[in-house]
Every structure is written in C-alpha cells, then in structure tokens.
Amino acid sequence: MDLNKLRIIAKSIVAIPEHYQLVMEDSIPIGTEKERCFIWEDPENDDNKIEVSLDLQTGQLVRLDMDSEKVKGIGYVCEADEAKKVADSFLLKHNPNHALYKWVHIEKGRNNYYITYQEEVGGLPLSHTGCEVTVNDKRNIIKYDLNENLSGAPNRPSWPPSIIAMDTIRSRIIDGIRMQLTIAALHSSLYEIEEMGNEYRLVYEPISEFRVIDAVTGKDLFGFEHYIMPPSHPIASNGTGQHWGQTSQTNESEQTVTIDLDDRKVLALEKQLGIHPEQYVQVKSKDDGERIHILYKRKEKEEAEELEQDALSVDAYMKRKWGNQLKNLDSTCMIQIEKSTGRLVGFNCFDRTKEGKPILSRQQCWHKAEKFLYQVFPDYFSYLQLEEDQIEPDEEPRLREFFYLPVFIGGIPVNHERIMISVSTVTGEICAYMGVSYEMIRKLAQHNFQPVISAEAAFERYVDYMKIQLKWFIHYDEESPVYKLVYEPSTSKDDPSDGSGDPQQRLCYIDACSGELIWDKKMSLL
C-alpha cells in the first residue's frame, strides 16, 4: 500500500495531541518488512508516546500503544460490560475479522480492563488468533495487539471424531512424574511464601510437570527428553596451572569481606584472559554494588563512518532514544568480577568466533575449557557437574563448542544455577564464560541439606492438585504449521472448570522439610 496512504490511516486511528511530534516512521522489522510503524512523542516528556503499526499490504491496524494514557485515572469509572462495549466498538472500526471472535475473556486490573478476543473451535480458544485490547478506567483504548499472522495463518481445525479419555491421559502423565530434590532460591515477590527476604530451601520439584499430549493419538508431540535438562556427571579434578582470583581469608562462619580489586589485580585478570593493552582499550567500568563490569574495545577497530540517516528511521530513533546503551553493545570484550570473592563471573569476547574450518574435536575443546575453568574456579570439581552433550548424528561441525556445568551442593542440584563455557573449534580460544556467584556457593556449602519428608510423600501431595486441560496447540514440526488438539497438565488450587481458582497459578515445589506447598505468585495487573 502507498506509504502516504498508510500515514493518513495511522493518524486517523486515535486523536494525536497537537503538540506531539512524529519521531519515527519506518517499515519493520528491517530485512523482512511487514508493518509500517509510526511513533509520536510529547516533546516535553518522551515517556508519553503514541505508537501505531499498520500491515504494509492491507493497512490493517496491528498494534496501538498509548503510554500517555496509562497513568491517567484512579479507580474504576466503568464496569466490565462497559469496557467491553468500548473494545467492541473499536474492533468494528479497525478489525475486519471481529465477527469471528466468539471466545472473549475479561481480566480486571487496578486501573485497566484486559480483554482478549479469539476464535474458538469446540468451545476452546484458538491460539494465534484474535487480539488483545486494554481499556483504562476512563473508557479509553490504551493498547491493542493483533495476534494473527495476516500473511499466513494455519488452516482452522475441526473437532476430531474421537479423543482419548482425560483420565487415561492423566494416569499416563502421573506415571511419568518423579520428584527431584533440588535447592531453590525462593523470593516472596515470586512465590506465595512468608516475607523472609531471599532464601534457599531444599524442595522437591516435579519432573516433568509439563507435557503436550496429542488428544487423538495419545502420543507426546516432543518426547519426554524435550522437557528435562540433559543428564550430567561429576568431574574429576584434572586442572593444572596457576589460578587467578581469590576468596577472602575468613572462616566459613564469618561475614563476607569484600575484596579490594585494585588495578594490579584487574591487569592480572586481563592478561589471563588475553585482553592485552596493546590490542584493547577499556571503554567503560561500572560497579553495581555486587559486581564490577568492564567493557573493552579493540584499538584497531575504527569507528565506522556514520551514514546520513533518515531522521524518522528506526535506526535514527533508536540512536536518539538509547544511544549510550547501544554503544555498549559495540564493545569487543566484557568481564564481570564478583566483589565479595574476587572471582570472575562473566567473560565474553565477541571477536573470537572466527570463520574457518573447525580443527578441534569436542574432547580437545573440553581440555581447553577445563584448563580455563581451573584458573578461574579452581575448586570446580567440588561443586560442578558436566552436562552430557546432545549431538545430532547429522549435525554440521560447529564453530564453537558449548559446555554447561550445573551447580551441585552435596550432590543436590541448585535450581537454575549453571556455568557455561564456549570454545572456538577453529582457534581453541575461550569465547565466553558465564559463571555463578561464588559467594552464593560458599554460603550454600555451609548448610547440611537433608530432606525430612520422602519423595513418595511429596509426590502424593503434588498429584492431588494436578489436573489435565484440553487446548488447541500449533505444531510447527509438520511441513506447515497445523493445529492439534492436545492435553496439557496443570495445577490450580481449585477446579477451574467451575469458575473458581486460577488455572494459571502453578504449584512449583513441595518443601522437602515441612511439606509446604509452594505456589507461584500471580502478578497484579495495572
């Protein structure tokens, strides 16, 4: 569609305040343009903006976001049915498919109503159809998102002639669940627990709590291994060489002492990592209280000559809005050091991933990774295990090998804590290292984590709350995306079928000492 016509349509969607200025008009995403995006901002406060995106081919509204309206109004002036009437009227004007949306869900926030419209088959909503509309307490549309792919949506499904009984699928899923002991960080802001700050607890975690089962065939669409972390095994101490980094000289029971990271120690680390002063220059250093972040650039990396940009282009807008942050992304190397222990907890060198013929095997790369690991984490064999690599038989040779090492304390995994090391198969150089807090490991190592209740008892508590729900699922492993009717397990405090409870609230863990049920906390909507 003609770009001038698109601009006229965009201006007609909502009333643009006269003092607002057009600061961006461009086709997005760059390279695979599908939409024409317009952004107007208040010149006195650029947090107040109106964004409109239209489909490039049809001119249909794809997205509307009015930040200026989100802070207006306190308390409810309209009820849910009034908010729906406002949203319905908006769809009549801007969504030609609105009559297809038979499934409507309204959720009430503090100041807004969130209304979801979707097509349905057999009384179940179809994912990737319809739209979401946000109406504020002054009856204003402040957000609209079209969920449909206008250029190629999957064919709408029909209800299958027969499906497997829900109880049969539930029994199969229960038979495959096991309760795994793990150490988890529990925050009262994320879980329904008493306000105790951040704490680590020994818990049972259901493995695997999530499955996608074809309701017609009873087969898992992905296989059990898809839902679980790869197996890992302990590592024998095999490191050699001098290590960098140290911990404070205190007894385990004493308080943490912050290491004084002077220039000499930082220079020693730079030398160890191959960040040589004749090649790299430090461009930024930041102390966030817990870690020191340092960014480097190659000296010979000349600044590219800036081309003249359209003032309303995406690139020009991003440069004006986030110029300093974008410059950080252009850094060649990055390191992070934990202040309390002096340990390296992050390293990335973006210019070490070189094109070329891989000459090192995975085993040879592991020897490089282990040597590096010994230098920055000399007691790694006491706390880390090595994940088994999931190599496909017909996989192409890799330019980088990745090694993942989950953290274990006393043989018990620490949830969501693992180290990653990548090694160039072309040069053998360390390309990246994502570490974990050694301060955290040191504190956890002081505890003697022992369960009080058995895995069987935790299992019985968990399955009492496990339910099965039917839903439409887009399966992308076919030649073309296709809708499948599937069963998925879920947990809720009450039965969602009668309108009570919240099917989206998840039972995450069972406390291994008290048996307490640990639910995630639903975030409050604005």
C-alpha positions as CSV (number, residue, x, y, z in Angstrom):
1,M,0.0,0.0,0.0
2,D,1.1,3.6,-0.7
3,L,3.1,4.9,2.3
4,N,1.3,8.3,2.2
5,K,-2.0,6.5,2.5
6,L,-0.7,4.5,5.4
7,R,0.3,7.7,7.2
8,I,-3.2,9.1,6.7
9,I,-4.7,5.9,8.2
10,A,-2.3,5.9,11.1
11,K,-3.3,9.5,12.0
12,S,-7.0,8.5,11.9
13,I,-6.7,5.6,14.5
14,V,-6.7,7.9,17.5
15,A,-6.6,11.6,18.2
16,I,-2.9,12.7,18.2
17,P,-2.4,15.8,20.5
18,E,-1.4,18.8,18.5
19,H,1.8,19.3,20.4
20,Y,3.0,15.7,19.8
21,Q,5.8,15.3,17.2
22,L,6.3,12.4,14.8
23,V,9.6,11.0,15.8
24,M,9.6,7.7,13.9
25,E,8.1,6.4,10.6
26,D,9.6,3.3,9.1
27,S,8.9,-0.3,7.9
28,I,9.7,-3.1,10.3
29,P,11.3,-5.5,11.0
30,I,14.3,-4.4,9.0
31,G,15.0,-7.0,6.3
32,T,11.6,-8.7,6.5
33,E,9.4,-5.7,6.5
34,K,5.7,-6.5,7.3
35,E,4.5,-3.4,9.1
36,R,4.7,0.4,8.9
37,C,5.3,1.8,12.3
38,F,4.6,5.4,13.5
39,I,5.6,6.9,16.8
40,W,4.6,10.3,18.1
41,E,6.1,11.7,21.3
42,D,5.4,14.6,23.7
43,P,8.4,16.9,23.2
44,E,8.3,17.8,26.9
45,N,8.2,14.2,28.1
46,D,9.3,11.4,25.7
47,D,7.8,8.8,28.1
48,N,4.4,10.0,26.7
49,K,4.1,8.4,23.3
50,I,1.6,7.0,20.9
51,E,2.7,4.1,18.7
52,V,0.7,2.8,15.7
53,S,1.7,-0.1,13.4
54,L,-0.2,-1.0,10.3
55,D,0.1,-4.0,8.0
56,L,2.1,-2.9,4.9
57,Q,-0.1,-4.7,2.4
58,T,-3.6,-4.1,3.8
59,G,-3.2,-1.1,6.1
60,Q,-5.0,-3.0,8.9
61,L,-4.1,-2.0,12.4
62,V,-1.6,-4.4,14.0
63,R,-0.6,-2.6,17.2
64,L,-1.6,0.5,19.2
65,D,0.2,1.6,22.3
66,M,-0.6,4.9,24.2
67,D,1.8,5.3,27.1
68,S,0.5,8.8,27.8
69,E,-2.9,7.4,28.8
70,K,-1.7,4.6,31.1
71,V,-1.2,6.9,34.1
72,K,-4.5,8.7,33.9
73,G,-7.4,7.9,36.2
74,I,-7.7,6.4,39.6
75,G,-10.3,3.8,40.5
76,Y,-13.0,2.4,38.2
77,V,-15.4,4.6,36.4
78,C,-16.7,1.9,34.2
79,E,-17.7,-1.7,34.7
80,A,-16.5,-4.7,32.7
81,D,-19.5,-4.7,30.4
82,E,-18.9,-1.0,29.6
83,A,-15.2,-1.7,28.9
84,K,-16.2,-4.5,26.6
85,K,-18.6,-2.2,24.7
86,V,-15.8,0.3,24.2
87,A,-13.5,-2.5,22.9
88,D,-16.2,-4.0,20.7
89,S,-16.8,-0.6,19.1
90,F,-13.0,-0.2,18.5
91,L,-12.9,-3.6,16.8
92,L,-15.8,-2.8,14.5
93,K,-13.7,0.1,13.1
94,H,-10.3,-1.5,13.0
95,N,-10.6,-5.3,12.8
96,P,-12.5,-6.8,9.8
97,N,-12.4,-10.3,11.4
98,H,-14.1,-9.2,14.6
99,A,-17.2,-11.3,14.0
100,L,-15.1,-14.5,14.1
101,Y,-14.0,-13.9,17.7
102,K,-16.5,-15.9,19.7
103,W,-14.3,-16.5,22.7
104,V,-13.9,-13.4,25.0
105,H,-12.0,-13.2,28.3
106,I,-12.0,-10.1,30.5
107,E,-9.5,-9.6,33.3
108,K,-9.6,-6.8,35.7
109,G,-6.5,-4.9,36.9
110,R,-6.2,-2.0,39.3
111,N,-6.9,0.7,36.7
112,N,-7.5,-1.2,33.4
113,Y,-9.5,-4.0,31.9
114,Y,-7.7,-6.5,29.7
115,I,-10.0,-8.0,27.1
116,T,-8.9,-11.0,24.9
117,Y,-10.8,-11.9,21.8
118,Q,-10.1,-15.2,20.0
119,E,-11.7,-17.6,17.5
120,E,-12.9,-20.8,19.0
121,V,-13.5,-24.4,17.9
122,G,-15.4,-26.8,20.2
123,G,-15.6,-24.1,22.9
124,L,-11.8,-23.8,23.1
125,P,-9.9,-20.7,22.0
126,L,-7.5,-20.9,19.1
127,S,-4.0,-19.6,19.9
128,H,-2.6,-17.1,17.4
129,T,-6.0,-15.7,16.5
130,G,-7.8,-12.6,17.6
131,C,-6.5,-9.7,19.5
132,E,-6.0,-8.1,22.9
133,V,-7.4,-4.8,24.0
134,T,-6.7,-2.7,27.1
135,V,-9.3,-0.2,28.3
136,N,-8.5,2.2,31.1
137,D,-10.8,3.4,33.8
138,K,-11.7,6.5,31.7
139,R,-13.1,4.3,28.9
140,N,-10.0,4.9,26.7
141,I,-8.4,2.3,24.5
142,I,-4.7,2.5,25.5
143,K,-3.4,-0.7,24.0
144,Y,-4.2,-3.0,21.1
145,D,-2.3,-6.1,19.8
146,L,-3.4,-8.2,16.8
147,N,-2.3,-11.8,17.5
148,E,-3.0,-13.1,14.0
149,N,-0.4,-13.7,11.3
150,L,-2.0,-11.8,8.4
151,S,0.3,-13.3,5.8
152,G,0.0,-17.0,6.6
153,A,-2.2,-18.3,9.4
154,P,-2.7,-22.1,9.8
155,N,-5.9,-23.6,8.5
156,R,-8.6,-23.6,11.1
157,P,-9.1,-27.1,12.6
158,S,-12.3,-29.1,13.0
159,W,-13.1,-31.1,16.1
160,P,-11.8,-34.7,15.8
161,P,-14.4,-37.6,15.7
162,S,-13.0,-39.1,18.9
163,I,-10.3,-38.3,21.5
164,I,-8.7,-40.3,24.3
165,A,-10.4,-40.0,27.7
166,M,-8.9,-37.3,30.0
167,D,-8.5,-39.8,32.9
168,T,-6.4,-42.1,30.8
169,I,-4.0,-39.3,29.8
170,R,-3.8,-38.1,33.4
171,S,-2.8,-41.6,34.6
172,R,-0.1,-41.8,32.0
173,I,1.3,-38.4,32.9
174,I,1.3,-39.2,36.6
175,D,3.1,-42.5,35.9
176,G,5.9,-40.5,34.3
177,I,6.4,-37.9,37.0
178,R,9.2,-38.1,39.5
179,M,10.0,-35.8,42.4
180,Q,13.6,-34.5,42.3
181,L,15.4,-33.0,45.3
182,T,16.7,-29.5,44.4
183,I,17.9,-26.4,46.2
184,A,15.8,-23.4,45.0
185,A,16.0,-19.7,45.6
186,L,12.6,-18.6,46.9
187,H,11.6,-14.9,46.8
188,S,8.4,-13.7,48.4
189,S,7.8,-11.5,45.4
190,L,7.6,-14.6,43.1
191,Y,6.2,-17.3,45.4
192,E,3.4,-17.4,47.9
193,I,5.6,-17.7,51.0
194,E,6.1,-15.6,54.1
195,E,8.1,-12.4,53.7
196,M,11.6,-13.6,54.6
197,G,13.7,-12.0,52.0
198,N,15.7,-14.2,49.7
199,E,16.3,-17.7,50.9
200,Y,17.4,-21.1,49.6
201,R,15.3,-24.1,50.6
202,L,15.5,-27.8,49.9
203,V,12.4,-28.7,47.9
204,Y,11.0,-31.4,45.7
205,E,10.4,-30.4,42.1
206,P,8.1,-32.3,39.8
207,I,10.0,-33.7,36.7
208,S,8.5,-33.3,34.2
209,E,5.5,-31.2,35.2
210,F,4.8,-30.1,31.6
211,R,3.8,-32.4,28.7
212,V,2.0,-31.9,25.3
213,I,-0.1,-35.0,24.5
214,D,-2.0,-35.4,21.2
215,A,-5.6,-35.9,22.3
216,V,-6.3,-38.1,19.3
217,T,-3.3,-40.5,19.3
218,G,-2.2,-40.2,22.9
219,K,1.4,-39.6,21.8
220,D,3.7,-36.9,23.2
221,L,4.4,-34.4,20.5
222,F,8.0,-34.0,21.5
223,G,9.1,-36.9,23.6
224,F,10.0,-36.9,27.4
225,E,13.6,-35.7,26.9
226,H,12.3,-32.5,25.4
227,Y,11.1,-31.3,28.8
228,I,14.0,-32.1,31.0
229,M,17.6,-30.9,31.4
230,P,20.3,-33.2,29.9
231,P,21.9,-35.6,32.4
232,S,25.2,-34.6,34.0
233,H,28.0,-36.4,35.8
234,P,30.7,-35.4,38.3
235,I,34.1,-34.2,37.1
236,A,37.4,-35.5,38.5
237,S,40.0,-32.8,39.3
238,N,42.3,-32.5,36.3
239,G,43.3,-28.9,36.2
240,T,46.8,-27.7,36.0
241,G,48.4,-24.2,36.1
242,Q,48.2,-21.1,38.2
243,H,44.7,-19.8,39.1
244,W,43.6,-16.2,39.2
245,G,41.1,-14.9,41.7
246,Q,40.9,-15.5,45.4
247,T,38.4,-15.5,48.3
248,S,38.6,-13.5,51.4
249,Q,40.7,-15.2,54.2
250,T,37.8,-15.8,56.6
251,N,36.3,-18.8,58.4
252,E,33.2,-20.1,56.8
253,S,31.1,-18.7,59.7
254,E,32.5,-15.2,59.4
255,Q,30.8,-12.5,57.5
256,T,31.7,-11.8,53.9
257,V,34.7,-9.5,53.3
258,T,34.7,-7.5,50.0
259,I,37.9,-7.9,48.1
260,D,39.8,-4.7,47.1
261,L,40.1,-5.1,43.4
262,D,43.0,-2.8,42.6
263,D,44.4,-2.1,39.2
264,R,47.1,-4.7,39.6
265,K,44.6,-7.5,40.1
266,V,42.5,-6.3,37.2
267,L,45.6,-6.2,35.0
268,A,46.4,-9.8,36.0
269,L,43.0,-10.9,35.0
270,E,43.2,-9.1,31.7
271,K,46.5,-10.8,30.9
272,Q,45.0,-14.2,31.8
273,L,42.0,-13.6,29.5
274,G,44.2,-12.4,26.6
275,I,42.9,-8.8,26.8
276,H,46.3,-7.2,26.1
277,P,46.7,-3.4,26.5
278,E,48.4,-3.1,23.1
279,Q,45.2,-4.6,21.5
280,Y,42.3,-3.4,23.7
281,V,41.3,-0.2,25.4
282,Q,38.9,-0.1,28.4
283,V,35.8,2.0,27.4
284,K,33.6,1.6,30.5
285,S,33.7,0.4,34.1
286,K,30.6,0.1,36.3
287,D,30.2,-1.0,39.9
288,D,26.7,-2.2,40.8
289,G,27.5,-3.0,44.4
290,E,27.9,-6.7,43.9
291,R,29.8,-6.9,40.6
292,I,32.3,-4.9,38.6
293,H,31.5,-4.7,34.9
294,I,34.3,-3.7,32.5
295,L,33.9,-3.2,28.7
296,Y,36.7,-3.2,26.2
297,K,37.2,-2.3,22.5
298,R,39.9,-3.3,20.0
299,K,42.2,-0.4,19.3
300,E,42.3,-1.0,15.6
301,K,38.6,-1.2,15.4
302,E,37.9,2.1,13.7
303,E,34.6,3.8,14.1
304,A,32.6,3.1,11.0
305,E,31.8,6.3,9.1
306,E,28.2,7.2,10.0
307,L,26.0,7.3,7.0
308,E,23.4,10.0,6.8
309,Q,20.1,8.6,8.2
310,D,16.5,9.4,7.6
311,A,15.6,11.3,10.8
312,L,12.4,9.2,11.2
313,S,14.0,5.8,10.6
314,V,14.2,3.0,13.1
315,D,17.9,3.4,13.4
316,A,17.8,7.1,14.0
317,Y,15.1,6.8,16.6
318,M,16.9,4.1,18.5
319,K,20.1,6.1,18.4
320,R,18.3,9.1,19.9
321,K,16.5,7.1,22.5
322,W,19.1,4.6,23.6
323,G,22.4,5.9,22.1
324,N,24.6,5.2,25.1
325,Q,23.2,1.7,25.7
326,L,23.7,0.8,22.0
327,K,27.3,1.9,22.2
328,N,27.9,-0.7,24.9
329,L,26.7,-3.4,22.6
330,D,29.5,-2.5,20.2
331,S,32.1,-3.5,22.8
332,T,34.6,-6.2,21.8
333,C,35.1,-7.8,25.3
334,M,33.3,-7.8,28.6
335,I,34.2,-9.1,32.0
336,Q,32.4,-9.3,35.3
337,I,34.0,-9.7,38.7
338,E,32.2,-10.6,41.9
339,K,33.4,-8.0,44.5
340,S,32.9,-10.2,47.6
341,T,35.1,-13.0,46.4
342,G,37.2,-11.5,43.6
343,R,36.1,-14.3,41.3
344,L,35.4,-13.9,37.6
345,V,31.7,-14.5,37.0
346,G,31.4,-13.3,33.4
347,F,33.5,-13.0,30.2
348,N,32.7,-12.6,26.6
349,C,35.0,-11.8,23.7
350,F,32.9,-11.2,20.6
351,D,35.8,-11.2,18.1
352,R,37.0,-14.7,18.9
353,T,34.2,-16.5,16.9
354,K,36.2,-16.8,13.7
355,E,35.0,-18.3,10.5
356,G,37.1,-21.2,9.3
357,K,37.5,-24.9,9.3
358,P,36.9,-26.5,12.7
359,I,40.1,-28.4,13.6
360,L,39.5,-29.3,17.3
361,S,37.2,-32.1,18.5
362,R,34.8,-31.6,21.3
363,Q,37.1,-33.5,23.6
364,Q,40.0,-31.3,22.7
365,C,37.8,-28.2,23.3
366,W,36.8,-29.6,26.7
367,H,40.5,-29.8,27.7
368,K,40.8,-26.1,26.9
369,A,37.6,-25.3,28.8
370,E,38.7,-27.3,31.8
371,K,42.1,-25.6,32.0
372,F,40.4,-22.2,31.9
373,L,37.9,-23.4,34.5
374,Y,40.7,-24.4,36.9
375,Q,42.2,-21.0,36.5
376,V,39.1,-19.0,37.4
377,F,37.3,-21.6,39.6
378,P,40.0,-23.9,41.0
379,D,37.6,-26.0,43.2
380,Y,35.1,-26.5,40.4
381,F,35.1,-30.3,40.8
382,S,33.6,-29.9,44.3
383,Y,30.5,-28.0,43.1
384,L,30.0,-28.6,39.3
385,Q,28.9,-31.5,37.1
386,L,29.3,-31.6,33.3
387,E,26.1,-31.9,31.2
388,E,26.2,-34.6,28.5
389,D,26.2,-33.1,25.0
390,Q,23.1,-33.7,22.9
391,I,24.8,-34.2,19.5
392,E,22.6,-35.0,16.5
393,P,24.2,-37.6,14.2
394,D,23.9,-35.5,11.1
395,E,24.8,-32.2,12.7
396,E,27.2,-29.9,10.9
397,P,30.7,-29.2,12.5
398,R,30.4,-26.4,15.0
399,L,32.4,-23.2,15.0
400,R,32.1,-23.2,18.8
401,E,31.6,-25.9,21.4
402,F,29.5,-25.1,24.4
403,F,29.9,-26.8,27.8
404,Y,27.3,-26.5,30.5
405,L,28.1,-27.2,34.2
406,P,25.2,-27.2,36.7
407,V,25.9,-26.4,40.3
408,F,25.5,-29.1,42.9
409,I,25.8,-28.8,46.7
410,G,26.3,-32.1,48.5
411,G,25.1,-33.9,45.4
412,I,21.9,-31.9,45.2
413,P,21.4,-29.6,42.2
414,V,20.9,-25.9,42.7
415,N,17.9,-24.8,40.5
416,H,18.7,-22.5,37.6
417,E,22.4,-22.2,38.5
418,R,24.9,-23.4,36.0
419,I,28.1,-22.3,34.3
420,M,28.6,-22.0,30.5
421,I,31.9,-22.0,28.7
422,S,32.3,-21.8,24.9
423,V,35.5,-22.6,23.0
424,S,36.4,-21.8,19.4
425,T,36.9,-25.1,17.4
426,V,39.0,-23.0,14.9
427,T,41.5,-21.4,17.3
428,G,40.9,-23.1,20.7
429,E,40.4,-19.7,22.4
430,I,37.8,-19.2,25.1
431,C,35.0,-17.2,23.6
432,A,32.6,-16.8,26.5
433,Y,32.2,-17.7,30.2
434,M,29.0,-17.3,32.1
435,G,29.7,-18.0,35.8
436,V,27.7,-18.1,39.0
437,S,28.2,-16.3,42.3
438,Y,30.9,-18.0,44.3
439,E,29.5,-16.1,47.4
440,M,26.3,-18.0,46.9
441,I,28.1,-21.3,46.6
442,R,30.1,-20.6,49.7
443,K,27.0,-19.8,51.7
444,L,25.1,-22.9,50.5
445,A,28.1,-25.1,51.2
446,Q,27.7,-24.3,55.0
447,H,24.3,-25.9,55.1
448,N,23.6,-29.6,55.5
449,F,20.6,-30.1,53.3
450,Q,18.6,-33.2,54.3
451,P,15.0,-33.9,53.4
452,V,12.5,-34.7,56.2
453,I,9.7,-36.0,54.0
454,S,10.1,-38.7,51.3
455,A,9.8,-38.2,47.6
456,E,6.8,-40.5,47.7
457,A,5.0,-38.2,50.2
458,A,5.8,-35.2,48.1
459,F,4.5,-36.9,45.0
460,E,1.2,-37.7,46.7
461,R,0.8,-34.1,47.7
462,Y,1.6,-32.9,44.2
463,V,-0.7,-35.1,42.2
464,D,-3.7,-34.1,44.4
465,Y,-3.6,-30.8,42.6
466,M,-2.6,-31.9,39.1
467,K,-5.3,-31.6,36.5
468,I,-5.5,-32.1,32.8
469,Q,-6.8,-29.5,30.3
470,L,-7.7,-29.6,26.6
471,K,-6.4,-26.9,24.4
472,W,-5.6,-26.1,20.8
473,F,-1.8,-26.1,20.0
474,I,0.0,-25.0,16.9
475,H,2.5,-27.7,16.0
476,Y,5.4,-26.4,13.9
477,D,7.2,-29.7,13.4
478,E,5.0,-30.6,10.4
479,E,5.7,-29.4,6.9
480,S,3.5,-26.5,7.6
481,P,2.1,-25.3,10.9
482,V,-1.0,-27.2,11.9
483,Y,-3.5,-27.0,14.9
484,K,-3.6,-30.1,17.1
485,L,-6.0,-30.8,20.0
486,V,-3.8,-31.6,22.9
487,Y,-3.9,-32.4,26.6
488,E,-1.6,-30.5,29.0
489,P,-1.2,-31.0,32.7
490,S,-1.7,-28.0,35.0
491,T,-2.1,-27.3,38.7
492,S,-4.5,-25.0,40.4
493,K,-5.7,-24.5,44.0
494,D,-9.3,-25.1,42.9
495,D,-11.1,-26.7,40.0
496,P,-11.0,-24.1,37.1
497,S,-13.9,-25.8,35.4
498,D,-16.4,-24.3,37.8
499,G,-15.0,-20.8,37.5
500,S,-13.1,-20.9,40.8
501,G,-9.4,-21.0,41.3
502,D,-6.8,-19.9,38.8
503,P,-5.6,-22.4,36.2
504,Q,-2.6,-20.3,35.5
505,Q,-1.3,-20.5,39.1
506,R,1.4,-23.2,39.2
507,L,2.4,-25.5,42.1
508,C,6.1,-25.2,41.7
509,Y,7.7,-27.1,44.6
510,I,7.0,-29.1,47.8
511,D,9.2,-28.1,50.7
512,A,11.3,-31.2,51.5
513,C,11.4,-30.5,55.2
514,S,7.9,-29.1,56.1
515,G,5.8,-30.4,53.2
516,E,4.6,-26.9,52.4
517,L,3.1,-26.4,49.0
518,I,5.0,-23.6,47.2
519,W,2.8,-21.8,44.6
520,D,4.0,-19.1,42.2
521,K,2.6,-15.7,42.9
522,K,0.3,-14.2,40.3
523,M,1.4,-10.7,39.4
524,S,-1.1,-7.9,39.9
525,L,-2.3,-6.2,36.7
526,L,-2.3,-2.4,36.5
